[in-house]
Amino acid sequence: MRSIMLTLSMVCLVNVFGEDFASAGDWPQILGPDRNGIAQKESIAASWPGGGPKPVWEQEVGQGFAGVSVSNGIAVVFHRVGNEEIAEGLNAATGEKLWRAASPTEYQPSYNPDSGPRAAPVIHDGLVYLYGARGGLSCVQLADGKKVWQRDTYADFSSKRPSRGEPAEGYFGFASSPIVEGDKLLLNVGGSSKNAGIVAFDRKTGKTLWTATDERASYSSPVAATIDGQRHVVFATRLKVVSVDPANGRVLFEFPFGEPGPSATGASPVILGNSVFITGSYRFGAVLARAGRSGAIEVWRSDEILSSQYTTSVDYKKMLFGVHGRQDAAAAELRCVNPITRQVAWKKSGFGYATMILAGDKLLIMKTDGELVLAAADTKQYRELSRANLFDGRVTTRALPSLSNGLFYVRDAKTLKCFDLK
């Protein structure tokens, strides 16, 4: 009975407040409100006690690398248990399960043993969009998990899985999180036929609105921006960075990024005014390009400045904080760089691989070994404020963390935990 009452309360909140309520302190999609790793209006403590930040609740979870999305007091976790990909709505403050939406899956990875979903849920206007590891795209209601529509992009667009020697979807499954633009849901499907590299769906019905390019899919998620009065949705696909007009799919600019063979692109593009920064590893490094109405001009390209396997760099006062290196290689470096001058302002060698969130003037740096580091967003020097082990380190903490209303959500391969950072 209590679960039913909580669900009804959430329905009322969604209906009464709508999108305006959902925008305050929420983390509704990958990398937060603006898909850039920056938390909005979050005030977190400047240090933690000896035992680390206060734990609030935890839940056992199945396989997957999808981060948690939070809106209207509901935290949505997307994972796999048995032969089902499952989205669950949890009370964000208590972890109590409110609803469950499941879809069957046959996905079997060819490289990493984890077979769960990789793409973070997208919450918008009372709806949740889910993209599974084998291309299943669905929409459910945030209030109760009721299914609204479902598509099989693998079947619909001939999204051929590459062989073991060719990465993209074949190594790790489909992982690019879709993006909402107006009445459309845009996704780098990577269709091998029908000119369906990028597809726009009607976000309320799932109907295909347009298809564009023949670009294969990467693991990177797109971002949107207005540059010189033109709306852009920028994708880092398998071998290019491509911007399209969300109204019709027209390509606005593109430039090469990535290499064939055993390499991958996982970080999202970062919009810096009228420029686009994208980082990768596997010897192709990072690129800064200046965009305009006539296309994009490459400013610089380097593998020595800020080359990151999958961490999206965070912009702070025209400087970038990020990780230089790979999780599966020598210990990565934490760096602060100037993307205009290409100068490394400081670096913390041997730091280890991590992802990060910027909250005000502080960085929350979640290491893959389960340690959370709190540092000042200082562009002159590395200044550590606190650190704590949130997991035992025996399982890689790879999923991107989330921060909503002072609560920090992070998972490893077995457990989702919530901590109070206020």
Buried (B, 14 or more C-beta within 10 A) or exposed (E): EEEEEBBEBBBEBBEEBEEEBBBBBBBBBBBBBBBBBBBBEBEBBEEBEEEBBEEBBEBEBBBBBBBBBBBBBBBBBBBBBEEBBBBBBBBBBEBBBBBEBBBEBEBEBBEEEBBBBBBBBBBBBBBBBBBBBBBBBBBBBBBBBEBBBEBBBBEBBBBBBBEEEBBBBBBBBBBBBBBBBEEBBBBBBBBBEBBBBBBBBEBBEBEBBBBBBBBBBBBBBBBBBEBEEEBBBBBBBBBBBBBBBBEEBEBBBBBEBBBEEEBBBBBBBBBBEBBBBBBBBBEBBBBBBBBBEEBBEEBBBEBEBBBBBBBBBBBBEEBBBBBBBBBEEEEBBBBBBBBEEBEBBBBBEEBBBBBBBBBBEBBBBBBBBBBBBBBBBBBEEBEEBBBBEBBEBEBBBBBBBBBBBBBBBBBBBEBBBBBBBE
